[in-house]
Amino acid sequence: MARVLLLFGGRSAEHEVSCSSAVAVHDALDSAGHRVVAVGIDRTGEWFLPDTSIRPFRAEGRPVRFSVPAGDLRVGGDAIGFDVVFPVLHGPRGEDGSVQGIFEISDVAYVGCGVLGSALAMDKDLAKRVVSDAGVATSPWVLIARDAWNTGAEELIEQVQRDLSFPVFVKPVAQGSSVGITRADTVAELHAGVAIGFRYDDKVLVEQGIDGREIEVAVLDGPKSSSPGEVVVADGWYTYDAKYADESSRFEAPADLSPAQSERVRRLADATFTALALNGLARIDFFLDSATGDFVFNEANTMPGFTSISGFPKMWVASGMTYPQLCDHLVRAAIDHHEARAKLAIR
């Protein structure tokens, strides 16, 4: 069995989600027989060895130092050995290729997508461009950069009104868990939504709203897709609170789809996984358009939520894999991937 360094917390707006995800992953890996060392990253970027009896985990405790490029982990003068990192980090500085780059430089095995796939998937604009070029349908969108907005907001508003129709959704380009996302039904709400989006990013995506069902697919290396799941929202749309605080919203797995629909969305998820150069794992999100009956790509998440209510593990459980088996598979796949890359020629 492996010695797993479980990283959680981080500097993104999804810090609390990560702390909850890490609890479930920690216990699953422990039950699968792995030795787990949890390390929390606080909102300033400092690393700590937490008390794992406190649930959810907190990024506090004895200071930890990770050295680059040696890849050594130390608490005070003591070295902590590990075989692989499981970075249960969501959002910027954790899911966007930043941490993955540190592990690559340090020659450390880690769970999840590499630098390229992580960065591509995190940038919603680039992801939509790549996926669209691969032949997977995606909803129309307009990209707004902060500098362009500051010098020509009205022209950009006119472009949105020309290319899209209300309602639209305004999203920071590189965030997750619906952080910073607003729905706009009027020009005034569009202005307000862009201002909110710029609190989190220098680029904002204005995306055509689609009347339809939210269908998700979990994907592992292969690519191998799970049975699809569905986000069922009691009212409105899937906000941050609806995901983590509102018990009236739920995630159903498997989704109520025909066999043909299920096969179709799984093929699209596999194609998206490949187009975005993903590996390890990802959750690929689609809309099932009520007007056309077609699946439309929404976004890809390279480290989706792993809480007890999260869709990614629920879809694999619905596909016949237990939660501990899933986490064990991810750790073993990460070690195998690292060993395979080590055999590549340098020159």
Rosetta silent file (secondary structure, phi, psi, omega in degrees, C-alpha in Angstrom):
SEQUENCE: MARVLLLFGGRSAEHEVSCSSAVAVHDALDSAGHRVVAVGIDRTGEWFLPDTSIRPFRAEGRPVRFSVPAGDLRVGGDAIGFDVVFPVLHGPRGEDGSVQGIFEISDVAYVGCGVLGSALAMDKDLAKRVVSDAGVATSPWVLIARDAWNTGAEELIEQVQRDLSFPVFVKPVAQGSSVGITRADTVAELHAGVAIGFRYDDKVLVEQGIDGREIEVAVLDGPKSSSPGEVVVADGWYTYDAKYADESSRFEAPADLSPAQSERVRRLADATFTALALNGLARIDFFLDSATGDFVFNEANTMPGFTSISGFPKMWVASGMTYPQLCDHLVRAAIDHHEARAKLAIR
SCORE:     score description
SCORE:     0.000 S_00000001
   1 L     0.000  156.221 -172.850    0.000    0.000    0.000 S_00000001
   2 L   -93.612  156.039  169.685    1.095    3.567   -0.671 S_00000001
   3 E   -94.600  114.692 -170.881    2.036    6.430    1.607 S_00000001
   4 E  -108.873  125.050  171.687   -0.292    9.210    0.457 S_00000001
   5 E   -90.422  111.355 -177.077    0.230   12.906    1.048 S_00000001
   6 E   -97.541  107.711 -179.974   -3.296   14.340    1.090 S_00000001
   7 E   -93.763  136.513  179.516   -3.263   18.077    0.328 S_00000001
   8 E  -146.557  172.092  178.299   -6.359   20.148    1.108 S_00000001
   9 E    92.365 -113.045  177.207   -7.528   23.707    1.688 S_00000001
  10 L    94.589  175.809 -172.600   -5.758   26.125   -0.608 S_00000001
  11 L   -97.335    4.320 -176.348   -6.026   29.805   -1.469 S_00000001
  12 L   -87.647  174.588  177.852   -9.128   29.677   -3.665 S_00000001
  13 L   -69.365  -10.295 -179.595  -12.739   30.542   -2.889 S_00000001
  14 L   -98.738   24.372 -177.863  -13.398   26.793   -2.635 S_00000001
  15 H   -55.627  -49.304 -176.772  -11.220   26.375    0.463 S_00000001
  16 H   -65.124  -37.567  177.800  -14.039   25.098    2.668 S_00000001
  17 H   -60.958  -42.999  179.500  -15.231   22.631    0.034 S_00000001
  18 H   -61.665  -40.698  179.742  -11.715   21.211   -0.160 S_00000001
  19 H   -61.993  -36.259  177.669  -11.556   20.794    3.636 S_00000001
  20 H   -74.700  -41.601  178.292  -14.760   18.738    3.506 S_00000001
  21 H   -58.086  -41.994 -174.826  -13.668   16.731    0.453 S_00000001
  22 H   -62.831  -32.903  179.093  -10.403   15.812    2.170 S_00000001
  23 H   -60.647  -48.841 -178.255  -12.189   14.185    5.111 S_00000001
  24 H   -64.937  -41.776  179.620  -13.987   11.712    2.856 S_00000001
  25 H   -66.101  -42.434  178.568  -10.850   10.963    0.807 S_00000001
  26 H   -56.375  -49.622 -176.562   -8.751   10.516    3.960 S_00000001
  27 H   -69.352  -34.878  178.671  -11.149    7.988    5.450 S_00000001
  28 H   -67.643  -44.103  178.740  -11.586    6.133    2.153 S_00000001
  29 H   -65.216  -38.709  178.288   -7.832    5.784    1.611 S_00000001
  30 H   -63.009  -42.700 -179.778   -7.374    4.695    5.200 S_00000001
  31 H   -69.548  -23.486  177.495  -10.041    2.011    4.826 S_00000001
  32 L   -83.841   -1.964  175.094   -8.337    0.836    1.617 S_00000001
  33 L    99.283    3.297  179.923   -5.141    0.232    3.580 S_00000001
  34 L   -83.306  153.193  172.976   -3.074    3.265    2.578 S_00000001
  35 E   -91.717  122.572 -172.296   -1.052    5.339    5.041 S_00000001
  36 E  -116.420  129.667  171.826   -2.345    8.899    4.812 S_00000001
  37 E  -116.038  115.129  179.799   -0.671   12.123    5.909 S_00000001
  38 E   -90.119  135.240  176.323   -2.989   15.121    5.617 S_00000001
  39 E  -131.856  126.428 -178.364   -1.468   18.547    5.052 S_00000001
  40 E  -101.136  139.588  175.534   -3.584   21.693    4.924 S_00000001
  41 E  -106.859  121.196 -177.695   -2.807   24.843    2.938 S_00000001
  42 L   -82.266 -178.247 -173.654   -4.297   27.966    4.498 S_00000001
  43 L   -70.723  -12.914  175.832   -5.601   30.999    2.643 S_00000001
  44 L   -94.903   -5.474  179.681   -2.186   32.684    2.708 S_00000001
  45 L    98.788    0.643  178.871   -0.482   29.665    1.149 S_00000001
  46 L   -79.151  146.444 -177.690    1.181   28.317    4.310 S_00000001
  47 E  -103.867  140.330 -177.412    1.264   24.530    4.842 S_00000001
  48 E  -140.615  152.149  173.643    0.319   22.849    8.132 S_00000001
  49 E   -95.047  108.257 -171.289    0.026   19.381    9.692 S_00000001
  50 L   -87.365  169.673  169.058   -3.559   19.338   11.034 S_00000001
  51 L   -87.821  106.550 -174.420   -5.349   17.434   13.747 S_00000001
  52 L   -76.764   -0.537  174.062   -7.430   15.026   11.622 S_00000001
  53 L   -79.586  -14.609  177.317   -9.779   14.294   14.520 S_00000001
  54 L   -89.082  122.090 -176.915  -11.321   17.728   13.891 S_00000001
  55 L  -119.673  135.171  -10.305  -13.959   17.465   11.160 S_00000001
  56 L   -63.735  165.201 -178.740  -14.034   19.071    8.650 S_00000001
  57 L   -61.166  153.865  175.459  -10.273   19.414    8.485 S_00000001
  58 L  -124.129  139.568  179.605   -8.672   22.774    9.227 S_00000001
  59 L   -83.148   73.346 -179.717   -5.519   24.119    7.606 S_00000001
  60 L  -156.188  159.902 -178.034   -3.776   24.773   10.902 S_00000001
  61 L   136.300 -146.943  179.467   -1.311   23.038   13.199 S_00000001
  62 E   -74.934  134.904 -179.303    2.439   22.473   13.032 S_00000001
  63 E   -62.379  142.096  179.692    4.109   24.279   10.088 S_00000001
  64 E  -122.000  143.513  176.822    5.137   22.095    7.155 S_00000001
  65 E  -123.458  127.682  174.675    7.755   22.833    4.500 S_00000001
  66 E  -110.143  121.437 -174.909    7.785   21.299    1.008 S_00000001
  67 E   -98.915  138.797  178.227   11.076   21.882   -0.804 S_00000001
  68 L  -119.452  130.833   11.498   11.421   22.291   -4.565 S_00000001
  69 L   -96.220    7.537 -175.226   13.006   20.647   -6.525 S_00000001
  70 L   -66.088  -30.332 -178.507   13.953   18.043   -3.906 S_00000001
  71 L    74.997   24.182 -179.867   10.334   17.166   -3.204 S_00000001
  72 E   -89.671  141.634  176.643   11.038   16.773    0.524 S_00000001
  73 E  -115.381  125.682 -177.313    8.320   17.291    3.124 S_00000001
  74 E  -133.063  141.278  171.269    9.423   18.337    6.605 S_00000001
  75 E  -116.970  107.419 -171.322    7.753   19.148    9.905 S_00000001
  76 L    63.284 -126.594  178.254   10.384   20.937   11.949 S_00000001
  77 L   -94.469    2.278 -176.198   13.512   18.808   11.575 S_00000001
  78 E   -96.851  133.127  176.335   11.603   15.627   10.763 S_00000001
  79 E   -87.067  141.224  176.227   11.174   14.341    7.223 S_00000001
  80 L  -113.198  115.673 -179.137    7.831   12.857    6.214 S_00000001
  81 L   -82.352  146.094  176.140    8.069   10.202    3.536 S_00000001
  82 L  -154.400  158.013 -179.417    5.363    9.708    0.912 S_00000001
  83 L  -102.825  -29.397 -173.570    4.908    7.912   -2.409 S_00000001
  84 E  -155.759  148.895  177.302    2.205    9.973   -4.064 S_00000001
  85 E  -103.864  135.722  172.399    0.278   13.216   -3.556 S_00000001
  86 E  -112.561   94.061 -176.985   -3.511   13.375   -3.650 S_00000001
  87 E   -85.236   92.653  178.382   -4.197   17.115   -4.094 S_00000001
  88 L   -83.721   63.676 -176.931   -7.847   17.563   -3.141 S_00000001
  89 L  -115.396  129.662 -177.563   -7.557   21.227   -4.078 S_00000001
  90 L  -110.957  141.007  172.907  -10.307   23.012   -5.974 S_00000001
  91 L    85.149 -166.668 -177.817  -10.051   26.152   -8.076 S_00000001
  92 L   -57.161  148.134 -179.449   -7.123   28.515   -8.746 S_00000001
  93 L    64.321   18.225  177.244   -3.682   27.652   -7.332 S_00000001
  94 L  -152.226  -36.758 -176.166   -4.759   24.060   -6.889 S_00000001
  95 L  -116.472    4.964 -171.489   -6.739   22.816   -9.881 S_00000001
  96 L  -109.026   12.093 -179.753   -5.274   25.075  -12.568 S_00000001
  97 L   100.162  -12.367 -177.765   -1.842   23.508  -13.112 S_00000001
  98 H   -64.215  -58.068  179.568   -0.017   25.569  -10.477 S_00000001
  99 H   -66.143  -36.658  179.353    0.453   22.837   -7.871 S_00000001
 100 H   -60.249  -37.471  177.132    0.793   20.245  -10.614 S_00000001
 101 H   -63.663  -38.635  176.954    3.798   22.180  -11.950 S_00000001
 102 H   -60.957  -42.678 -179.416    5.455   22.040   -8.533 S_00000001
 103 H   -68.490  -37.190  178.117    5.054   18.273   -8.452 S_00000001
 104 H   -63.370  -45.967  179.203    6.400   17.906  -11.981 S_00000001
 105 H   -62.285  -34.117 -177.741    9.510   19.945  -11.149 S_00000001
 106 L   -88.218   -0.206 -179.939    9.984   17.895   -7.993 S_00000001
 107 L    56.857   49.665 -178.024    9.490   14.569   -9.829 S_00000001
 108 L  -113.789  136.470  174.919    6.653   13.566   -7.512 S_00000001
 109 L   -72.296  140.304 -179.608    3.743   11.271   -8.410 S_00000001
 110 E  -149.019  149.886  179.767    0.351   12.933   -8.007 S_00000001
 111 L   -77.068  138.265  171.547   -3.316   12.131   -8.546 S_00000001
 112 L   105.432 -171.591 -174.006   -5.157   13.888  -11.346 S_00000001
 113 L   -71.562  156.950  178.165   -4.516   15.806  -14.523 S_00000001
 114 L   -79.537 -171.592 -176.093   -1.190   17.241  -15.568 S_00000001
 115 H   -61.616  -50.162 -176.103   -0.221   20.875  -16.037 S_00000001
 116 H   -62.579  -52.635 -178.337   -1.619   21.281  -19.554 S_00000001
 117 H   -62.858  -39.985  179.286   -4.967   19.583  -18.969 S_00000001
 118 H   -62.944  -45.384 -178.744   -5.482   21.286  -15.621 S_00000001
 119 H   -66.525  -42.701 -179.782   -4.787   24.743  -17.059 S_00000001
 120 H   -62.234  -47.690 -176.402   -6.957   24.202  -20.143 S_00000001
 121 H   -66.876  -33.446 -178.602   -9.938   22.906  -18.210 S_00000001
 122 H   -68.942  -33.864  179.612   -9.764   25.682  -15.624 S_00000001
 123 L   -84.840  103.597 -173.083   -9.943   28.415  -18.277 S_00000001
 124 H   -61.585  -34.317  179.024  -13.581   28.210  -19.386 S_00000001
 125 H   -66.908  -51.419 -179.271  -12.956   30.251  -22.540 S_00000001
 126 H   -64.208  -39.172  179.566  -10.025   28.133  -23.771 S_00000001
 127 H   -60.740  -44.331 -179.931  -11.800   24.903  -22.802 S_00000001
 128 H   -64.712  -37.402  178.300  -14.848   25.844  -24.859 S_00000001
 129 H   -63.701  -46.795 -177.984  -12.648   26.736  -27.837 S_00000001
 130 H   -65.901  -44.984 -179.003  -10.775   23.426  -27.729 S_00000001
 131 H   -64.873  -42.172  178.226  -13.893   21.341  -27.174 S_00000001
 132 H   -61.986  -42.607  178.107  -15.765   23.142  -29.937 S_00000001
 133 H   -63.330  -25.647  178.848  -12.862   22.565  -32.356 S_00000001
 134 L   -83.180   -0.305  176.405  -13.064   18.856  -31.462 S_00000001
 135 L    93.419   10.164  177.393  -16.675   18.765  -32.675 S_00000001
 136 L   -96.631  127.062 -176.974  -18.445   18.815  -29.301 S_00000001
 137 L   -65.939  141.471  174.561  -21.286   21.342  -29.155 S_00000001
 138 E  -139.190  156.854 -177.465  -21.030   24.125  -26.606 S_00000001
 139 L   -71.373  148.903  177.548  -23.276   27.080  -25.839 S_00000001
 140 L   -60.193  150.324 -179.198  -22.477   30.445  -27.499 S_00000001
 141 E  -152.971  161.193  174.677  -20.390   32.847  -25.420 S_00000001
 142 E  -128.027  129.374  177.691  -18.681   36.209  -25.383 S_00000001
 143 E   -91.946  133.261  177.906  -15.350   36.755  -23.611 S_00000001
 144 E  -122.944  116.947  175.168  -14.857   40.045  -21.767 S_00000001
 145 E   -91.999  149.562 -175.374  -11.372   41.055  -20.583 S_00000001
 146 H   -57.326  -46.115 -178.462  -11.016   43.666  -17.858 S_00000001
 147 H   -62.285  -42.511  179.404   -8.970   46.110  -19.998 S_00000001
 148 H   -65.141  -37.239  179.045  -11.430   45.871  -22.879 S_00000001
 149 H   -66.674  -40.208 -177.993  -14.347   46.436  -20.491 S_00000001
 150 H   -66.146  -28.735 -177.141  -12.700   49.476  -18.944 S_00000001
 151 H  -102.515  -14.887 -176.707  -12.230   51.118  -22.338 S_00000001
 152 H  -155.675   52.098 -176.601  -15.311   49.909  -24.208 S_00000001
 153 H   -59.814  -43.287 -175.438  -18.010   48.487  -21.938 S_00000001
 154 H   -66.218  -37.526  176.816  -20.917   49.676  -24.076 S_00000001
 155 H   -62.717  -39.129  178.952  -19.473   48.098  -27.234 S_00000001
 156 H   -69.661  -37.207  175.335  -19.131   44.792  -25.381 S_00000001
 157 H   -61.437  -42.529  178.179  -22.689   45.037  -24.089 S_00000001
 158 H   -62.751  -38.196  178.071  -23.835   45.573  -27.666 S_00000001
 159 H   -64.193  -42.312  177.989  -21.866   42.493  -28.752 S_00000001
 160 H   -60.695  -44.885 -179.228  -23.536   40.408  -26.062 S_00000001
 161 H   -67.623  -29.847  179.315  -26.980   41.619  -27.141 S_00000001
 162 H   -76.971  -41.027 -173.336  -26.130   40.943  -30.790 S_00000001
 163 H   -91.926  -24.527 -175.921  -24.626   37.470  -30.328 S_00000001
 164 L  -127.160  174.045  175.122  -26.667   36.176  -27.384 S_00000001
 165 L  -134.518  147.336  178.825  -30.127   36.551  -25.911 S_00000001
 166 L   -68.850  144.624    3.792  -31.247   36.942  -22.306 S_00000001
 167 L   -81.052  153.955  173.428  -30.998   35.184  -19.979 S_00000001
 168 E  -126.647  161.873  175.235  -27.223   34.855  -19.927 S_00000001
 169 E  -115.032  134.507 -177.673  -24.823   33.652  -17.256 S_00000001
 170 E  -108.311  122.388 -171.687  -21.790   35.701  -16.295 S_00000001
 171 E  -131.294  134.578  165.533  -18.833   33.674  -15.042 S_00000001
 172 E   -59.251  140.358 -173.403  -15.287   34.363  -13.911 S_00000001
 173 L   -65.038  -34.992 -174.187  -13.185   32.414  -16.416 S_00000001
 174 L  -124.616   70.639  173.368  -11.197   30.469  -13.812 S_00000001
 175 L  -142.803  168.236  177.303  -13.403   29.579  -10.846 S_00000001
 176 L  -136.073 -178.985  178.485  -15.458   26.597   -9.734 S_00000001
 177 L    55.797   29.589  178.231  -18.421   25.674   -7.528 S_00000001
 178 L    63.514   17.891  178.402  -20.433   28.509   -9.116 S_00000001
 179 L   -66.478  127.556  176.430  -18.297   31.073   -7.262 S_00000001
 180 L    77.602    4.873 -178.309  -18.823   34.536   -8.741 S_00000001
 181 L   -90.139  136.563  176.363  -21.454   33.378  -11.246 S_00000001
 182 E  -132.468  155.810  172.746  -24.608   35.422  -11.772 S_00000001
 183 E  -100.302  136.551  179.213  -27.630   35.181  -14.029 S_00000001
 184 E  -122.553  127.129  176.668  -28.549   38.277  -16.028 S_00000001
 185 L  -110.188   -6.245 -179.180  -31.981   38.912  -17.541 S_00000001
 186 L  -141.716  167.597  177.148  -31.395   42.597  -18.295 S_00000001
 187 H   -63.091  -39.423  179.301  -28.584   44.916  -19.350 S_00000001
 188 H   -61.578  -42.739  178.247  -28.425   46.309  -15.815 S_00000001
 189 H   -68.633  -30.587  176.067  -27.993   42.814  -14.386 S_00000001
 190 H   -65.067  -45.926  176.116  -25.343   42.110  -17.013 S_00000001
 191 H   -56.005  -47.589 -178.280  -23.372   45.175  -15.884 S_00000001
 192 H   -64.668  -40.190 -179.730  -23.670   44.048  -12.257 S_00000001
 193 H   -65.113  -39.732  177.632  -22.690   40.473  -13.113 S_00000001
 194 H   -63.147  -42.096  178.515  -19.553   41.556  -14.953 S_00000001
 195 H   -60.456  -41.235  177.974  -18.521   43.654  -11.945 S_00000001
 196 H   -66.137  -43.450 -179.816  -18.968   40.621   -9.674 S_00000001
 197 H   -60.041  -37.367 -179.265  -17.028   38.397  -12.074 S_00000001
 198 L   -72.085   -9.477  172.556  -14.104   40.817  -12.102 S_00000001
 199 L   -68.595  -24.515 -173.735  -13.807   40.410   -8.337 S_00000001
 200 L  -111.237  -17.078 -173.885  -12.458   36.913   -9.019 S_00000001
 201 L  -158.925  160.732  176.271  -10.719   37.119  -12.405 S_00000001
 202 L   -89.043   -4.721  176.464   -9.441   39.464  -15.110 S_00000001
 203 E  -128.939  138.487 -178.859  -11.530   37.639  -17.708 S_00000001
 204 E  -126.873  138.386  178.242  -15.291   37.061  -17.607 S_00000001
 205 E  -103.470  127.500  172.166  -17.361   34.725  -19.747 S_00000001
 206 E  -106.203  115.802 -169.398  -20.887   35.732  -20.767 S_00000001
 207 E  -118.801  139.840  177.765  -22.625   32.532  -21.782 S_00000001
 208 E   -60.515  127.270  174.617  -25.966   31.879  -23.416 S_00000001
 209 L   -70.019  141.095 -179.089  -28.464   30.488  -20.933 S_00000001
 210 L  -121.725  129.298  175.821  -29.878   27.107  -21.929 S_00000001
 211 L   -83.396  106.206 -177.481  -33.255   25.768  -20.863 S_00000001
 212 E  -178.436 -174.323 -179.425  -32.483   22.170  -20.079 S_00000001
 213 E   -93.022  147.951  178.760  -31.282   19.528  -17.648 S_00000001
 214 E   -96.356  110.336 -176.874  -27.800   19.501  -16.091 S_00000001
 215 E  -113.210  134.197 -178.576  -26.156   16.161  -16.867 S_00000001
 216 E  -124.674  152.315  177.803  -22.703   15.187  -15.612 S_00000001
 217 E  -134.537  132.550  175.115  -20.323   12.322  -16.392 S_00000001
 218 E   -92.742  135.901 -175.523  -17.351   11.147  -14.319 S_00000001
 219 E  -129.536  137.453  172.885  -14.339   10.033  -16.363 S_00000001
 220 E  -115.800  172.979  178.360  -11.192    8.074  -15.484 S_00000001
 221 L   -51.219  144.344  178.292   -8.158    7.236  -17.587 S_00000001
 222 L   150.846  -60.965   -5.377   -8.924    5.296  -20.733 S_00000001
 223 L   -74.209  148.795  179.558  -11.000    7.323  -21.093 S_00000001
 224 E  -127.830  117.908 -175.006  -13.577    5.368  -19.141 S_00000001
 225 E  -101.225  151.225  179.118  -16.858    7.098  -18.335 S_00000001
 226 L   -85.397  177.246  165.187  -19.338    6.419  -15.553 S_00000001
 227 L   -64.023  137.265 -179.378  -23.093    6.219  -15.655 S_00000001
 228 L   -66.463  155.924  174.285  -24.286    9.820  -16.067 S_00000001
 229 E  -123.652  170.888 -178.585  -25.768   11.746  -13.174 S_00000001
 230 E  -136.376  134.694  172.281  -28.130   14.713  -12.995 S_00000001
 231 E   -83.742  122.324  179.203  -28.216   17.874  -10.943 S_00000001
 232 E  -113.260  109.996 -177.285  -31.799   18.460   -9.790 S_00000001
 233 L  -102.008  129.333 -177.301  -32.341   22.023   -8.587 S_00000001
 234 L   -65.526  -37.810 -177.019  -35.535   22.804   -6.706 S_00000001
 235 L  -155.528  138.542  176.112  -35.664   26.407   -7.875 S_00000001
 236 L    77.285 -131.313 -178.306  -33.551   28.686  -10.071 S_00000001
 237 L  -132.276  176.027 -168.428  -30.068   27.478  -10.962 S_00000001
 238 L   -84.348   80.725  179.295  -27.204   25.597   -9.301 S_00000001
 239 L   -76.993  174.977  175.600  -25.603   28.269   -7.122 S_00000001
 240 H   -57.331  -46.020 -179.757  -22.838   27.700   -4.541 S_00000001
 241 H   -64.875  -37.100  178.485  -25.468   27.507   -1.778 S_00000001
 242 H   -63.471  -32.099 -179.162  -27.564   25.079   -3.816 S_00000001
 243 H   -74.958  -38.757 -168.388  -24.531   22.810   -4.111 S_00000001
 244 H  -122.465  -11.777 -175.145  -23.430   22.836   -0.491 S_00000001
 245 L  -127.699  -22.569 -174.143  -26.081   24.372    1.772 S_00000001
 246 L   -97.916  108.565 -176.225  -29.543   23.941    0.238 S_00000001
 247 L   -73.444   -8.519  178.870  -30.933   20.479    0.953 S_00000001
 248 L   -76.202  -20.045  175.035  -33.780   20.980   -1.525 S_00000001
 249 L   -92.637  151.018 -175.640  -31.317   20.502   -4.409 S_00000001
 250 E  -150.355  166.780  176.073  -29.915   17.055   -5.038 S_00000001
 251 E  -119.725  125.046 -178.573  -27.751   14.952   -7.314 S_00000001
 252 E  -108.966  130.814  177.012  -29.236   11.794   -8.818 S_00000001
 253 L  -140.975  126.085    1.485  -27.123    8.943  -10.158 S_00000001
 254 L   -77.713  159.497  177.471  -27.805    7.355  -12.492 S_00000001
 255 L   -72.209  153.156  178.740  -29.645   10.057  -14.402 S_00000001
 256 L   -81.333   83.037 -179.758  -33.055    9.294  -15.872 S_00000001
 257 L  -126.604  156.166  173.542  -31.931    9.009  -19.491 S_00000001
 258 L   -70.977  159.643  176.326  -32.699    6.574  -22.271 S_00000001
 259 H   -54.805  -39.040 -179.917  -29.938    4.052  -23.100 S_00000001
 260 H   -66.175  -42.086  178.872  -29.223    5.973  -26.311 S_00000001
 261 H   -65.158  -42.727  179.600  -28.943    9.296  -24.456 S_00000001
 262 H   -61.517  -44.595  179.393  -26.701    7.780  -21.812 S_00000001
 263 H   -64.604  -39.934 -179.005  -24.395    6.286  -24.428 S_00000001
 264 H   -63.245  -48.290 -176.394  -24.334    9.549  -26.355 S_00000001
 265 H   -70.423  -30.300  176.018  -23.339   11.755  -23.414 S_00000001
 266 H   -67.438  -39.458  176.731  -20.713    9.241  -22.290 S_00000001
 267 H   -64.157  -40.077  178.249  -19.117    9.329  -25.749 S_00000001
 268 H   -65.482  -38.025  177.857  -19.131   13.127  -25.631 S_00000001
 269 H   -64.786  -43.305  177.709  -17.518   13.063  -22.181 S_00000001
 270 H   -61.917  -42.672 -179.964  -14.796   10.719  -23.417 S_00000001
 271 H   -64.360  -38.646  178.705  -14.193   12.959  -26.459 S_00000001
 272 H   -67.140  -43.264  178.227  -13.966   16.029  -24.229 S_00000001
 273 H   -56.244  -43.639 -179.509  -11.555   14.278  -21.848 S_00000001
 274 H   -71.157  -43.968 -177.083   -9.300   13.461  -24.798 S_00000001
 275 H   -62.409  -35.628 -177.975   -9.559   16.875  -26.482 S_00000001
 276 L   -88.246    8.161  178.197   -8.543   18.710  -23.307 S_00000001
 277 L    57.668   42.579 -178.887   -5.525   16.421  -22.753 S_00000001
 278 L   -88.313  156.550  173.315   -6.899   15.238  -19.407 S_00000001
 279 L  -152.475  163.301 -179.662   -5.703   12.241  -17.426 S_00000001
 280 L    84.004  -75.850 -178.964   -6.390   10.668  -14.061 S_00000001
 281 E  -162.946  158.092  171.894   -9.909   11.955  -13.532 S_00000001
 282 E  -167.521  154.497  170.039  -12.380   14.655  -14.486 S_00000001
 283 E  -111.651  123.021 -177.850  -16.060   15.471  -14.229 S_00000001
 284 E  -106.548  125.196 -173.601  -17.489   16.640  -17.545 S_00000001
 285 E  -108.078  137.538 -179.755  -20.679   18.718  -17.340 S_00000001
 286 E  -132.617  162.596  164.749  -23.325   19.103  -20.050 S_00000001
 287 E  -109.327  138.685  170.608  -26.755   20.596  -20.579 S_00000001
 288 E   -97.507  100.756 -173.012  -29.457   18.507  -22.217 S_00000001
 289 E   -63.854  120.351 -179.035  -31.134   21.224  -24.298 S_00000001
 290 L   -64.917  -31.231 -176.190  -34.932   21.014  -23.946 S_00000001
 291 L   -76.675  -38.577 -174.010  -35.474   22.695  -27.312 S_00000001
 292 L  -108.072  -21.137 -175.528  -33.190   20.524  -29.444 S_00000001
 293 L    78.239    9.413 -179.078  -32.657   17.359  -27.401 S_00000001
 294 L   -96.487  154.193  173.672  -28.893   17.763  -27.880 S_00000001
 295 E   -89.265  135.177 -177.915  -26.168   17.634  -25.257 S_00000001
 296 E  -124.428  125.694 -179.271  -24.171   20.861  -24.941 S_00000001
 297 E   -62.621  135.731  176.002  -20.801   21.028  -23.171 S_00000001
 298 E  -107.072  -62.941  179.163  -20.716   23.268  -20.107 S_00000001
 299 E  -164.645  167.227  177.284  -17.349   22.752  -18.395 S_00000001
 300 E  -120.378  135.768  179.686  -14.748   20.229  -17.231 S_00000001
 301 E  -116.941  117.767 -174.284  -13.583   19.886  -13.624 S_00000001
 302 L   -86.954  -15.528  169.020  -10.206   18.230  -13.104 S_00000001
 303 L  -138.598   76.911 -177.067  -10.531   17.903   -9.312 S_00000001
 304 L   -68.100  168.229  179.519  -14.278   17.780   -8.673 S_00000001
 305 L   -58.129  142.522  178.122  -15.787   17.748   -5.228 S_00000001
 306 L  -120.684   22.560  177.473  -15.224   14.588   -3.175 S_00000001
 307 L   -72.203  174.108 -178.319  -17.644   15.293   -0.339 S_00000001
 308 L   -65.399  -19.586 -179.593  -20.303   12.764    0.620 S_00000001
 309 L  -106.017    6.564 -175.413  -22.839   14.632   -1.556 S_00000001
 310 L   -76.517  148.393 -175.471  -20.552   15.244   -4.540 S_00000001
 311 H   -69.638  -38.987 -174.407  -21.485   13.989   -7.979 S_00000001
 312 H   -56.755  -56.077  178.048  -18.159   12.463   -9.035 S_00000001
 313 H   -65.519  -33.818 -179.870  -18.013    9.679   -6.428 S_00000001
 314 H   -62.223  -38.010 -179.862  -21.791    9.177   -6.583 S_00000001
 315 H   -68.075  -36.130  177.971  -21.611    8.434  -10.315 S_00000001
 316 H   -74.420  -33.306  174.374  -18.883    5.831   -9.815 S_00000001
 317 H   -63.209  -40.889  177.190  -20.798    4.248   -6.936 S_00000001
 318 H   -66.331  -20.472  179.673  -23.802    4.041   -9.288 S_00000001
 319 L   -93.607    3.282  174.204  -21.469    2.390  -11.807 S_00000001
 320 L   103.891    7.968 -179.290  -20.483   -0.361   -9.362 S_00000001
 321 L  -110.963  131.725  177.147  -17.348    1.050   -7.697 S_00000001
 322 L   -75.534  162.433  179.768  -17.215    1.772   -3.967 S_00000001
 323 H   -60.061  -48.241  176.956  -15.828    5.058   -2.686 S_00000001
 324 H   -60.817  -37.123  177.413  -12.677    3.411   -1.206 S_00000001
 325 H   -63.274  -39.095  178.963  -12.148    1.493   -4.465 S_00000001
 326 H   -62.728  -49.553 -179.073  -12.354    4.754   -6.409 S_00000001
 327 H   -64.949  -38.872  176.876   -9.762    6.518   -4.243 S_00000001
 328 H   -62.604  -43.165  178.670   -7.521    3.455   -4.282 S_00000001
 329 H   -59.458  -43.345 -178.040   -7.767    3.319   -8.088 S_00000001
 330 H   -64.236  -40.306  178.502   -6.763    6.978   -8.390 S_00000001
 331 H   -65.390  -46.541 -179.474   -3.691    6.507   -6.199 S_00000001
 332 H   -64.722  -39.730  179.251   -2.541    3.415   -8.096 S_00000001
 333 H   -64.430  -37.735  179.280   -3.163    5.103  -11.462 S_00000001
 334 H   -64.599  -42.172  178.883   -1.097    8.118  -10.384 S_00000001
 335 H   -66.314  -42.678  178.290    1.859    5.942   -9.427 S_00000001
 336 H   -62.359  -42.000 -179.701    1.613    3.976  -12.679 S_00000001
 337 H   -63.443  -42.020  179.607    1.436    7.211  -14.703 S_00000001
 338 H   -64.724  -42.595  179.477    4.504    8.610  -12.944 S_00000001
 339 H   -65.890  -37.432  178.924    6.489    5.431  -13.514 S_00000001
 340 H   -66.121  -41.582  179.904    5.527    5.364  -17.199 S_00000001
 341 H   -68.205  -29.410  179.837    6.619    8.976  -17.711 S_00000001
 342 H   -66.835  -19.248 -178.809    9.931    8.269  -15.977 S_00000001
 343 L   -86.849   -8.234  179.865   10.771    5.814  -18.778 S_00000001
 344 L   -69.591  144.523 -179.954   10.503    8.492  -21.499 S_00000001
 345 L   -68.465  143.821  177.695   13.751    9.535  -23.138 S_00000001
 346 L   -88.776  -35.082  178.740   15.213   12.924  -22.134 S_00000001
 347 L  -151.404    0.000    0.000   17.259   13.352  -25.324 S_00000001
